């Protein structure tokens, strides 16, 4: 797999053509929904002519298809937006292009990013890059597979409750979910506004660090963005690392626990101290998440009514038009989350469910803060199992939701978290180790991820 630095000795046109050919050669994985071939080659020619330059000049990348981009439709892997042509580009795309990066295509995802396997795409599932009988993970499954197959050195994803980290774990690449507000969400199809984050999946932590450095910073078009705090750093002293005990129980697959323990031993070998810590509220995190997030989803998806843009079903009355358009445009998982969200926000149940979940969310944040009084970084598995079989959980939404149990706590608390591939032997499925830090410690997490990579090289 090529890394960002490997493109320095190539012309941009050759780099883009190579990436596009690799995408076409791996069509059977269904990781990419569309290629922006014409626009990408035109931008590559501009790079070679010297009219476009920057830290990523001529480096190809792929964006998850919920980022607004020029050159192809932005579908969010849904029938609702199947033919939607974006009138502008996402801030993250604009910042990367300003540094010379070239978007060559759009990656598959669970429709509207609702899912944990990329099986809920309206255009068909993505296959795992290591074992095609397994899921890619989700919702950023297409982005993870595109990187794991070596099509591009990095791809953009969104992480609301684990949608970058989990597919990164399942495919053996680095996945970064930054502190909430690090990267502008402007121009990205909304899922749940209080936990949505823009991040990156990359071949290496070093490459992820470069991309995050470029994308991060305040944006006047997104009032939730933070002033730019991200600055790549090294590790200047031994770190205090806490492994979350509640995430290492017998409910987690033995192979996953063993990989996490092996990574912790390497951290000890690098001079860091490792203790077991307790996060008792972890067992409630999934319940909190699947009340808060569907509530926000039901609100954000209300805009898709068949009138202003998106799919419009033929019908005789306005109310029928709304219903028919939403029925045809949304996948079953979208509808399930809308129904749950509408229920918990309804007048009879708001206090009993939504308000109580928000109070519990505050307790979760306070427990994390307590741990970060004593520890620099917390460690847990990314998922309780390696990638599961295609179709295995498709008819059991609760079982599918349980795959998020390790990733949703950091999302609810707005904390940065990184999935780092554990060392694996030939024939083994990838497993990710999750590093979680206090707010705005993103660069420290990537520094530790770099250190782990160097030890395993």
DRENDO-1510 file (C-alpha; in Angstrom, 1 decimal, always signed):
<recs>
REC; n; res; u; v; w
REC; 1; UNK; +0.0; +0.0; +0.0 .
REC; 2; UNK; +1.3; +3.5; -0.9 .
REC; 3; UNK; +1.6; +6.1; +1.8 .
REC; 4; UNK; +1.4; +9.8; +1.2 .
REC; 5; UNK; +5.2; +10.2; +0.9 .
REC; 6; UNK; +5.3; +7.5; -1.8 .
REC; 7; UNK; +3.6; +9.9; -4.2 .
REC; 8; UNK; +6.4; +12.5; -4.1 .
REC; 9; UNK; +8.3; +10.8; -7.0 .
REC; 10; UNK; +5.2; +10.4; -9.2 .
REC; 11; UNK; +3.4; +12.8; -11.5 .
REC; 12; UNK; +0.0; +13.7; -10.3 .
REC; 13; UNK; -1.6; +12.3; -13.5 .
REC; 14; UNK; +0.1; +9.0; -13.0 .
REC; 15; UNK; -0.9; +8.8; -9.4 .
REC; 16; UNK; -4.5; +9.5; -10.2 .
REC; 17; UNK; -4.6; +7.1; -13.1 .
REC; 18; UNK; -3.1; +4.4; -10.9 .
REC; 19; UNK; -5.7; +5.0; -8.2 .
REC; 20; UNK; -8.6; +5.0; -10.7 .
REC; 21; UNK; -7.3; +1.7; -12.3 .
REC; 22; UNK; -7.0; +0.1; -8.8 .
REC; 23; UNK; -10.6; +1.2; -8.0 .
REC; 24; UNK; -11.9; -0.4; -11.2 .
REC; 25; UNK; -9.8; -3.6; -10.6 .
REC; 26; UNK; -11.4; -4.0; -7.2 .
REC; 27; UNK; -15.0; -3.3; -8.2 .
REC; 28; UNK; -16.1; -6.6; -6.8 .
REC; 29; UNK; -15.6; -5.3; -3.2 .
REC; 30; UNK; -18.2; -2.6; -4.0 .
REC; 31; UNK; -16.3; -0.1; -1.9 .
REC; 32; UNK; -16.7; +2.8; -4.3 .
REC; 33; UNK; -20.1; +4.1; -5.6 .
REC; 34; UNK; -18.8; +6.6; -8.2 .
REC; 35; UNK; -15.5; +7.9; -9.7 .
REC; 36; UNK; -14.8; +11.5; -10.3 .
REC; 37; UNK; -12.4; +10.6; -13.1 .
REC; 38; UNK; -12.7; +13.6; -15.4 .
REC; 39; UNK; -12.4; +16.2; -12.6 .
REC; 40; UNK; -9.6; +14.3; -10.9 .
REC; 41; UNK; -7.5; +14.0; -14.0 .
REC; 42; UNK; -8.0; +17.7; -14.8 .
REC; 43; UNK; -6.9; +18.6; -11.2 .
REC; 44; UNK; -3.9; +16.3; -11.6 .
REC; 45; UNK; -2.9; +18.1; -14.8 .
REC; 46; UNK; -3.0; +21.4; -12.9 .
REC; 47; UNK; -0.8; +20.0; -10.2 .
REC; 48; UNK; +1.8; +18.8; -12.8 .
REC; 49; UNK; +1.6; +22.2; -14.5 .
REC; 50; UNK; +2.4; +23.9; -11.2 .
REC; 51; UNK; -0.8; +25.8; -10.9 .
REC; 52; UNK; -1.9; +23.8; -7.8 .
REC; 53; UNK; +0.5; +23.0; -5.0 .
REC; 54; UNK; +0.5; +22.1; -1.3 .
REC; 55; UNK; +1.4; +19.4; +1.2 .
REC; 56; UNK; -0.8; +16.8; -0.5 .
REC; 57; UNK; -0.1; +17.9; -4.1 .
REC; 58; UNK; -1.1; +15.1; -6.4 .
REC; 59; UNK; -2.1; +12.7; -3.6 .
REC; 60; UNK; -5.4; +10.9; -4.5 .
REC; 61; UNK; -8.1; +10.2; -1.9 .
REC; 62; UNK; -11.7; +9.1; -1.6 .
REC; 63; UNK; -14.6; +10.7; +0.3 .
REC; 64; UNK; -17.4; +8.9; +1.9 .
REC; 65; UNK; -20.5; +9.6; -0.2 .
REC; 66; UNK; -22.1; +11.8; +2.4 .
REC; 67; UNK; -19.6; +14.6; +1.7 .
REC; 68; UNK; -20.8; +17.2; -0.8 .
REC; 69; UNK; -18.3; +17.2; -3.7 .
REC; 70; UNK; -18.1; +18.3; -7.3 .
REC; 71; UNK; -17.7; +15.7; -10.1 .
REC; 72; UNK; -20.4; +13.2; -9.1 .
REC; 73; UNK; -23.7; +12.9; -7.3 .
REC; 74; UNK; -23.7; +12.9; -3.4 .
REC; 75; UNK; -26.1; +10.1; -2.6 .
REC; 76; UNK; -25.5; +9.2; +1.0 .
REC; 77; UNK; -26.0; +5.7; -0.4 .
REC; 78; UNK; -29.7; +6.3; -0.5 .
REC; 79; UNK; -32.4; +6.4; -3.1 .
REC; 80; UNK; -33.6; +9.7; -1.6 .
REC; 81; UNK; -30.4; +11.4; -2.8 .
REC; 82; UNK; -29.6; +9.1; -5.7 .
REC; 83; UNK; -29.4; +12.0; -8.3 .
REC; 84; UNK; -28.5; +14.9; -6.0 .
REC; 85; UNK; -25.7; +17.1; -7.5 .
REC; 86; UNK; -24.1; +19.2; -4.8 .
REC; 87; UNK; -24.1; +23.0; -5.3 .
REC; 88; UNK; -21.0; +23.3; -3.1 .
REC; 89; UNK; -18.2; +21.3; -1.5 .
REC; 90; UNK; -17.8; +20.3; +2.1 .
REC; 91; UNK; -15.2; +22.4; +4.1 .
REC; 92; UNK; -13.1; +19.3; +4.7 .
REC; 93; UNK; -12.9; +18.7; +0.9 .
REC; 94; UNK; -12.1; +22.3; +0.2 .
REC; 95; UNK; -9.2; +22.3; +2.7 .
REC; 96; UNK; -7.7; +19.2; +1.3 .
REC; 97; UNK; -8.0; +20.4; -2.3 .
REC; 98; UNK; -6.4; +23.7; -1.2 .
REC; 99; UNK; -3.3; +21.6; -0.3 .
REC; 100; UNK; -3.4; +19.8; -3.7 .
REC; 101; UNK; -5.1; +16.6; -2.8 .
REC; 102; UNK; -7.3; +15.0; -5.5 .
REC; 103; UNK; -10.6; +13.3; -4.8 .
REC; 104; UNK; -11.0; +10.4; -7.2 .
REC; 105; UNK; -14.4; +9.0; -6.0 .
REC; 106; UNK; -17.1; +8.5; -3.5 .
REC; 107; UNK; -17.2; +5.5; -1.1 .
REC; 108; UNK; -20.1; +3.3; -0.2 .
REC; 109; UNK; -21.8; +3.6; +3.3 .
REC; 110; UNK; -24.9; +2.6; +5.2 .
REC; 111; UNK; -27.6; +4.9; +3.8 .
REC; 112; UNK; -27.4; +8.2; +5.6 .
REC; 113; UNK; -24.7; +6.6; +7.7 .
REC; 114; UNK; -27.2; +4.5; +9.7 .
REC; 115; UNK; -25.6; +1.2; +10.4 .
REC; 116; UNK; -22.5; -0.7; +11.5 .
REC; 117; UNK; -21.8; -3.0; +8.5 .
REC; 118; UNK; -22.3; -1.1; +5.2 .
REC; 119; UNK; -25.0; -3.6; +4.4 .
REC; 120; UNK; -27.7; -0.9; +4.6 .
REC; 121; UNK; -26.6; +0.8; +1.5 .
REC; 122; UNK; -29.3; +1.3; -1.1 .
REC; 123; UNK; -26.8; +0.2; -3.7 .
REC; 124; UNK; -25.6; -3.1; -2.1 .
REC; 125; UNK; -23.1; -4.0; +0.6 .
REC; 126; UNK; -19.4; -3.6; +0.7 .
REC; 127; UNK; -17.2; -6.7; +1.3 .
REC; 128; UNK; -14.4; -6.8; +3.8 .
REC; 129; UNK; -10.9; -6.2; +2.3 .
REC; 130; UNK; -9.4; -9.2; +4.1 .
REC; 131; UNK; -12.2; -11.8; +3.9 .
REC; 132; UNK; -15.0; -11.2; +1.3 .
REC; 133; UNK; -17.4; -13.3; +3.3 .
REC; 134; UNK; -17.3; -10.8; +6.1 .
REC; 135; UNK; -18.7; -7.3; +6.5 .
REC; 136; UNK; -16.7; -4.2; +5.9 .
REC; 137; UNK; -18.0; -2.6; +9.1 .
REC; 138; UNK; -19.9; +0.7; +9.0 .
REC; 139; UNK; -21.0; +3.1; +8.3 .
REC; 140; UNK; -17.7; +4.2; +6.7 .
REC; 141; UNK; -17.1; +0.7; +5.3 .
REC; 142; UNK; -16.4; +1.8; +1.7 .
REC; 143; UNK; -13.7; +4.3; +2.9 .
REC; 144; UNK; -12.0; +1.7; +5.1 .
REC; 145; UNK; -11.9; -1.0; +2.3 .
REC; 146; UNK; -10.6; +1.5; -0.3 .
REC; 147; UNK; -7.7; +2.3; +2.0 .
REC; 148; UNK; -7.1; -1.4; +3.0 .
REC; 149; UNK; -7.0; -2.4; -0.7 .
REC; 150; UNK; -4.4; +0.2; -1.4 .
REC; 151; UNK; -6.5; +2.2; -3.8 .
REC; 152; UNK; -5.7; +5.4; -2.0 .
REC; 153; UNK; -3.5; +6.3; +1.1 .
REC; 154; UNK; -6.4; +7.9; +2.9 .
REC; 155; UNK; -10.2; +8.3; +2.8 .
REC; 156; UNK; -12.6; +10.5; +4.6 .
REC; 157; UNK; -15.3; +9.2; +6.8 .
REC; 158; UNK; -17.8; +10.3; +9.4 .
REC; 159; UNK; -18.0; +8.9; +13.0 .
REC; 160; UNK; -21.2; +9.4; +15.0 .
REC; 161; UNK; -20.9; +6.4; +17.3 .
REC; 162; UNK; -18.0; +4.4; +15.8 .
REC; 163; UNK; -18.5; +4.6; +12.1 .
REC; 164; UNK; -14.8; +5.3; +11.4 .
REC; 165; UNK; -13.2; +3.3; +14.2 .
REC; 166; UNK; -15.2; +0.0; +13.7 .
REC; 167; UNK; -14.6; -0.4; +9.9 .
REC; 168; UNK; -11.0; +0.6; +10.5 .
REC; 169; UNK; -10.7; -2.2; +13.0 .
REC; 170; UNK; -12.4; -4.7; +10.7 .
REC; 171; UNK; -10.1; -3.9; +7.8 .
REC; 172; UNK; -6.8; -3.3; +9.5 .
REC; 173; UNK; -6.3; +0.4; +8.9 .
REC; 174; UNK; -6.0; +3.5; +11.1 .
REC; 175; UNK; -9.2; +5.3; +11.9 .
REC; 176; UNK; -9.4; +8.7; +13.6 .
REC; 177; UNK; -12.5; +10.1; +15.3 .
REC; 178; UNK; -11.4; +13.6; +16.5 .
REC; 179; UNK; -12.6; +15.7; +19.4 .
REC; 180; UNK; -16.2; +16.9; +18.6 .
REC; 181; UNK; -15.8; +20.2; +16.7 .
REC; 182; UNK; -12.3; +19.7; +15.5 .
REC; 183; UNK; -13.3; +19.5; +11.8 .
REC; 184; UNK; -16.1; +21.4; +10.2 .
REC; 185; UNK; -19.3; +19.4; +9.4 .
REC; 186; UNK; -20.4; +22.0; +6.9 .
REC; 187; UNK; -21.3; +20.3; +3.6 .
REC; 188; UNK; -21.7; +16.8; +5.1 .
REC; 189; UNK; -25.1; +15.1; +5.3 .
REC; 190; UNK; -26.2; +15.3; +8.9 .
REC; 191; UNK; -26.9; +12.2; +11.0 .
REC; 192; UNK; -26.9; +13.2; +14.7 .
REC; 193; UNK; -25.7; +16.8; +15.2 .
REC; 194; UNK; -24.3; +16.4; +18.8 .
REC; 195; UNK; -22.0; +13.5; +18.0 .
REC; 196; UNK; -21.2; +13.8; +14.3 .
REC; 197; UNK; -17.5; +14.1; +13.7 .
REC; 198; UNK; -15.4; +14.3; +10.5 .
REC; 199; UNK; -12.3; +12.1; +10.5 .
REC; 200; UNK; -10.0; +10.0; +8.4 .
REC; 201; UNK; -9.1; +6.4; +7.6 .
REC; 202; UNK; -5.5; +5.9; +6.6 .
REC; 203; UNK; -2.7; +3.5; +5.9 .
REC; 204; UNK; -0.6; +4.9; +8.8 .
REC; 205; UNK; -1.0; +7.1; +11.8 .
REC; 206; UNK; +1.5; +9.5; +10.3 .
REC; 207; UNK; -0.6; +10.0; +7.2 .
REC; 208; UNK; -3.7; +10.4; +9.3 .
REC; 209; UNK; -1.9; +13.1; +11.3 .
REC; 210; UNK; -1.1; +15.0; +8.1 .
REC; 211; UNK; -4.7; +14.9; +6.9 .
REC; 212; UNK; -6.1; +15.9; +10.3 .
REC; 213; UNK; -3.7; +18.8; +10.5 .
REC; 214; UNK; -5.0; +20.1; +7.2 .
REC; 215; UNK; -8.7; +19.6; +7.9 .
REC; 216; UNK; -8.9; +20.9; +11.5 .
REC; 217; UNK; -9.8; +24.4; +12.5 .
REC; 218; UNK; -12.6; +26.9; +12.9 .
REC; 219; UNK; -15.2; +27.4; +10.2 .
REC; 220; UNK; -17.6; +30.3; +10.2 .
REC; 221; UNK; -20.2; +28.1; +8.5 .
REC; 222; UNK; -20.2; +25.6; +11.4 .
REC; 223; UNK; -20.7; +27.2; +14.8 .
REC; 224; UNK; -19.7; +24.0; +16.6 .
REC; 225; UNK; -16.1; +24.1; +15.3 .
REC; 226; UNK; -13.3; +24.8; +17.7 .
REC; 227; UNK; -10.3; +27.1; +17.2 .
REC; 228; UNK; -7.5; +25.2; +15.6 .
REC; 229; UNK; -5.7; +23.3; +18.4 .
REC; 230; UNK; -4.3; +20.3; +16.4 .
REC; 231; UNK; -0.5; +20.3; +16.2 .
REC; 232; UNK; +1.4; +17.1; +15.5 .
REC; 233; UNK; +3.6; +16.1; +18.5 .
REC; 234; UNK; +5.9; +13.5; +19.9 .
REC; 235; UNK; +5.8; +11.6; +23.2 .
REC; 236; UNK; +8.1; +13.5; +25.6 .
REC; 237; UNK; +7.4; +11.5; +28.8 .
REC; 238; UNK; +6.1; +8.1; +29.8 .
REC; 239; UNK; +2.3; +8.1; +29.7 .
REC; 240; UNK; -0.2; +6.8; +32.3 .
REC; 241; UNK; -2.5; +4.5; +30.4 .
REC; 242; UNK; -5.7; +3.0; +31.8 .
REC; 243; UNK; -7.4; -0.1; +30.3 .
REC; 244; UNK; -11.1; +0.0; +30.8 .
REC; 245; UNK; -11.9; -3.2; +32.8 .
REC; 246; UNK; -15.6; -3.3; +31.8 .
REC; 247; UNK; -14.5; -3.5; +28.1 .
REC; 248; UNK; -12.3; -6.6; +28.7 .
REC; 249; UNK; -14.8; -9.1; +30.1 .
REC; 250; UNK; -15.7; -12.6; +28.8 .
REC; 251; UNK; -18.3; -11.0; +26.6 .
REC; 252; UNK; -15.5; -9.8; +24.3 .
REC; 253; UNK; -14.0; -12.4; +21.9 .
REC; 254; UNK; -10.9; -14.0; +23.2 .
REC; 255; UNK; -8.9; -13.1; +20.1 .
REC; 256; UNK; -9.8; -9.4; +20.6 .
REC; 257; UNK; -8.8; -9.4; +24.3 .
REC; 258; UNK; -5.6; -11.1; +23.5 .
REC; 259; UNK; -4.7; -8.5; +20.8 .
REC; 260; UNK; -5.5; -5.7; +23.1 .
REC; 261; UNK; -3.3; -7.2; +25.9 .
REC; 262; UNK; -0.5; -7.7; +23.5 .
REC; 263; UNK; -0.6; -4.0; +22.5 .
REC; 264; UNK; -0.7; -3.0; +26.1 .
REC; 265; UNK; +2.5; -5.1; +26.6 .
REC; 266; UNK; +4.1; -3.1; +23.8 .
REC; 267; UNK; +3.1; +0.1; +25.5 .
REC; 268; UNK; +4.7; -1.1; +28.7 .
REC; 269; UNK; +7.8; -2.0; +26.8 .
REC; 270; UNK; +8.0; +1.6; +25.5 .
REC; 271; UNK; +8.1; +2.8; +29.1 .
REC; 272; UNK; +4.4; +3.7; +29.7 .
REC; 273; UNK; +2.6; +2.6; +32.8 .
REC; 274; UNK; -0.6; +0.6; +32.4 .
REC; 275; UNK; -3.3; +0.1; +35.0 .
REC; 276; UNK; -6.8; -1.4; +34.9 .
REC; 277; UNK; -9.5; +1.3; +35.5 .
REC; 278; UNK; -13.3; +1.2; +35.9 .
REC; 279; UNK; -16.0; +2.9; +33.9 .
REC; 280; UNK; -19.1; +1.5; +35.5 .
REC; 281; UNK; -21.5; +3.5; +33.4 .
REC; 282; UNK; -20.1; +1.8; +30.2 .
REC; 283; UNK; -22.9; -0.7; +30.4 .
REC; 284; UNK; -25.5; +2.0; +29.9 .
REC; 285; UNK; -23.7; +3.9; +27.1 .
REC; 286; UNK; -25.4; +2.0; +24.3 .
REC; 287; UNK; -28.9; +2.6; +25.8 .
REC; 288; UNK; -28.1; +6.3; +26.1 .
REC; 289; UNK; -26.8; +6.5; +22.5 .
REC; 290; UNK; -29.8; +4.7; +21.0 .
REC; 291; UNK; -32.2; +7.2; +22.6 .
REC; 292; UNK; -30.2; +10.4; +22.0 .
REC; 293; UNK; -29.1; +9.7; +18.4 .
REC; 294; UNK; -32.4; +8.5; +16.9 .
REC; 295; UNK; -34.0; +11.6; +18.4 .
REC; 296; UNK; -31.5; +13.8; +16.5 .
REC; 297; UNK; -31.9; +11.6; +13.4 .
REC; 298; UNK; -35.7; +12.0; +13.3 .
REC; 299; UNK; -35.2; +15.8; +13.4 .
REC; 300; UNK; -32.4; +15.9; +10.8 .
REC; 301; UNK; -34.3; +13.6; +8.3 .
REC; 302; UNK; -37.5; +15.7; +8.5 .
REC; 303; UNK; -36.1; +17.9; +5.7 .
REC; 304; UNK; -36.4; +15.0; +3.2 .
REC; 305; UNK; -40.0; +15.4; +2.2 .
REC; 306; UNK; -40.0; +15.1; -1.6 .
REC; 307; UNK; -40.6; +18.8; -2.1 .
REC; 308; UNK; -37.4; +20.8; -1.9 .
REC; 309; UNK; -34.8; +18.3; -3.2 .
REC; 310; UNK; -34.2; +14.5; -3.4 .
REC; 311; UNK; -36.5; +11.8; -4.5 .
REC; 312; UNK; -40.1; +12.9; -5.3 .
REC; 313; UNK; -42.7; +10.2; -5.6 .
REC; 314; UNK; -45.7; +10.7; -7.8 .
REC; 315; UNK; -48.9; +11.1; -5.8 .
REC; 316; UNK; -52.2; +12.9; -5.8 .
REC; 317; UNK; -52.2; +14.8; -2.5 .
REC; 318; UNK; -49.5; +16.6; -0.5 .
REC; 319; UNK; -49.7; +14.2; +2.5 .
REC; 320; UNK; -49.5; +11.2; +0.2 .
REC; 321; UNK; -46.5; +12.8; -1.6 .
REC; 322; UNK; -44.7; +13.2; +1.7 .
REC; 323; UNK; -45.4; +9.6; +2.8 .
REC; 324; UNK; -44.6; +8.0; -0.6 .
REC; 325; UNK; -41.4; +9.9; -1.1 .
REC; 326; UNK; -40.1; +9.1; +2.4 .
REC; 327; UNK; -41.2; +5.4; +2.0 .
REC; 328; UNK; -39.3; +5.0; -1.3 .
REC; 329; UNK; -36.3; +7.1; -0.3 .
REC; 330; UNK; -35.4; +5.7; +3.1 .
REC; 331; UNK; -34.0; +2.2; +3.9 .
REC; 332; UNK; -35.6; +0.1; +6.7 .
REC; 333; UNK; -32.8; +1.1; +9.1 .
REC; 334; UNK; -33.5; +4.8; +8.4 .
REC; 335; UNK; -37.2; +4.3; +9.1 .
REC; 336; UNK; -36.5; +2.3; +12.3 .
REC; 337; UNK; -34.4; +5.2; +13.7 .
REC; 338; UNK; -36.9; +7.8; +12.7 .
REC; 339; UNK; -39.7; +5.9; +14.5 .
REC; 340; UNK; -37.5; +5.4; +17.6 .
REC; 341; UNK; -36.5; +9.1; +17.6 .
REC; 342; UNK; -40.0; +10.4; +17.1 .
REC; 343; UNK; -41.3; +8.2; +19.9 .
REC; 344; UNK; -38.7; +9.3; +22.5 .
REC; 345; UNK; -39.3; +13.0; +21.6 .
REC; 346; UNK; -43.1; +12.7; +21.8 .
REC; 347; UNK; -44.9; +14.6; +24.5 .
REC; 348; UNK; -45.7; +11.6; +26.6 .
REC; 349; UNK; -42.2; +10.1; +26.6 .
REC; 350; UNK; -39.8; +13.0; +26.3 .
REC; 351; UNK; -39.1; +13.2; +30.1 .
REC; 352; UNK; -39.1; +9.4; +30.6 .
REC; 353; UNK; -36.6; +8.6; +27.8 .
REC; 354; UNK; -34.9; +11.6; +26.1 .
REC; 355; UNK; -34.4; +13.8; +29.1 .
REC; 356; UNK; -33.3; +10.9; +31.3 .
REC; 357; UNK; -30.8; +9.8; +28.6 .
REC; 358; UNK; -29.3; +13.2; +28.4 .
REC; 359; UNK; -28.8; +13.2; +32.2 .
REC; 360; UNK; -27.2; +9.8; +32.0 .
REC; 361; UNK; -24.9; +11.2; +29.2 .
REC; 362; UNK; -23.8; +13.9; +31.6 .
REC; 363; UNK; -22.9; +11.2; +34.2 .
REC; 364; UNK; -20.9; +9.4; +31.5 .
REC; 365; UNK; -18.9; +12.6; +30.7 .
REC; 366; UNK; -18.2; +13.1; +34.4 .
REC; 367; UNK; -16.9; +9.5; +34.8 .
REC; 368; UNK; -14.5; +10.1; +31.8 .
REC; 369; UNK; -13.3; +13.4; +33.4 .
REC; 370; UNK; -12.6; +11.6; +36.6 .
REC; 371; UNK; -10.5; +9.0; +34.9 .
REC; 372; UNK; -8.6; +11.7; +32.9 .
REC; 373; UNK; -7.7; +13.4; +36.2 .
REC; 374; UNK; -5.2; +10.4; +36.7 .
REC; 375; UNK; -4.6; +9.0; +33.2 .
REC; 376; UNK; -3.4; +10.4; +29.9 .
REC; 377; UNK; -5.0; +7.8; +27.6 .
REC; 378; UNK; -7.6; +5.1; +28.1 .
REC; 379; UNK; -7.6; +1.8; +26.1 .
REC; 380; UNK; -10.3; -0.5; +25.1 .
REC; 381; UNK; -11.2; -2.8; +22.1 .
REC; 382; UNK; -12.8; -1.1; +19.2 .
REC; 383; UNK; -15.4; -3.8; +18.8 .
REC; 384; UNK; -16.2; -7.0; +20.8 .
REC; 385; UNK; -15.5; -9.2; +17.8 .
REC; 386; UNK; -13.6; -9.2; +14.6 .
REC; 387; UNK; -15.6; -8.7; +11.4 .
REC; 388; UNK; -18.8; -10.8; +11.4 .
REC; 389; UNK; -20.3; -12.6; +8.4 .
REC; 390; UNK; -22.3; -10.8; +5.7 .
REC; 391; UNK; -26.0; -11.2; +6.6 .
REC; 392; UNK; -25.2; -12.6; +10.1 .
REC; 393; UNK; -26.8; -9.7; +12.0 .
REC; 394; UNK; -28.9; -8.2; +9.2 .
REC; 395; UNK; -32.2; -9.4; +10.6 .
REC; 396; UNK; -31.4; -8.6; +14.3 .
REC; 397; UNK; -31.0; -4.8; +14.8 .
REC; 398; UNK; -30.3; -5.2; +18.5 .
REC; 399; UNK; -27.4; -7.6; +17.8 .
REC; 400; UNK; -26.1; -5.1; +15.2 .
REC; 401; UNK; -26.3; -2.2; +17.7 .
REC; 402; UNK; -24.3; -4.2; +20.2 .
REC; 403; UNK; -21.3; -4.1; +17.9 .
REC; 404; UNK; -21.1; -0.3; +18.8 .
REC; 405; UNK; -20.9; -0.9; +22.5 .
REC; 406; UNK; -17.1; +0.0; +22.7 .
REC; 407; UNK; -17.2; +3.0; +20.5 .
REC; 408; UNK; -20.3; +5.0; +21.5 .
REC; 409; UNK; -19.0; +6.2; +24.9 .
REC; 410; UNK; -16.3; +8.4; +23.4 .
REC; 411; UNK; -18.8; +9.8; +20.9 .
REC; 412; UNK; -21.3; +10.7; +23.6 .
REC; 413; UNK; -18.6; +12.5; +25.6 .
REC; 414; UNK; -17.2; +14.3; +22.5 .
REC; 415; UNK; -13.8; +12.7; +23.1 .
REC; 416; UNK; -11.1; +11.9; +20.5 .
REC; 417; UNK; -10.5; +8.2; +19.8 .
REC; 418; UNK; -8.2; +6.3; +17.4 .
REC; 419; UNK; -8.4; +2.7; +16.1 .
REC; 420; UNK; -4.9; +1.3; +15.7 .
REC; 421; UNK; -4.5; -2.1; +14.0 .
REC; 422; UNK; -3.1; -4.7; +16.3 .
REC; 423; UNK; -0.4; -7.0; +15.2 .
REC; 424; UNK; -1.9; -10.0; +13.3 .
REC; 425; UNK; -0.6; -13.2; +11.8 .
REC; 426; UNK; -1.3; -14.3; +8.2 .
REC; 427; UNK; -4.9; -15.6; +7.9 .
REC; 428; UNK; -6.1; -13.7; +10.9 .
REC; 429; UNK; -8.9; -11.1; +10.7 .
REC; 430; UNK; -7.8; -7.6; +11.7 .
REC; 431; UNK; -8.5; -6.3; +15.2 .
REC; 432; UNK; -8.3; -2.7; +16.2 .
REC; 433; UNK; -7.1; -1.3; +19.6 .
REC; 434; UNK; -9.0; +1.8; +20.6 .
REC; 435; UNK; -7.1; +4.8; +22.2 .
REC; 436; UNK; -9.3; +7.3; +23.9 .
REC; 437; UNK; -8.1; +10.7; +25.2 .
REC; 438; UNK; -9.4; +13.8; +26.9 .
REC; 439; UNK; -10.8; +16.5; +24.7 .
REC; 440; UNK; -8.3; +18.1; +22.3 .
REC; 441; UNK; -5.7; +15.4; +23.0 .
REC; 442; UNK; -6.0; +14.2; +19.4 .
REC; 443; UNK; -2.4; +14.7; +18.5 .
REC; 444; UNK; -1.2; +12.7; +21.6 .
REC; 445; UNK; -3.3; +9.7; +20.6 .
REC; 446; UNK; -1.8; +9.8; +17.1 .
REC; 447; UNK; +1.7; +10.1; +18.6 .
REC; 448; UNK; +1.1; +6.9; +20.6 .
REC; 449; UNK; -0.4; +5.2; +17.5 .
REC; 450; UNK; +2.8; +6.2; +15.6 .
REC; 451; UNK; +4.9; +4.7; +18.3 .
REC; 452; UNK; +3.0; +1.4; +18.3 .
REC; 453; UNK; +3.4; +1.2; +14.5 .
REC; 454; UNK; +7.1; +1.8; +14.7 .
REC; 455; UNK; +7.5; -1.0; +17.2 .
REC; 456; UNK; +5.6; -3.4; +15.0 .
REC; 457; UNK; +7.4; -2.5; +11.8 .
</recs>
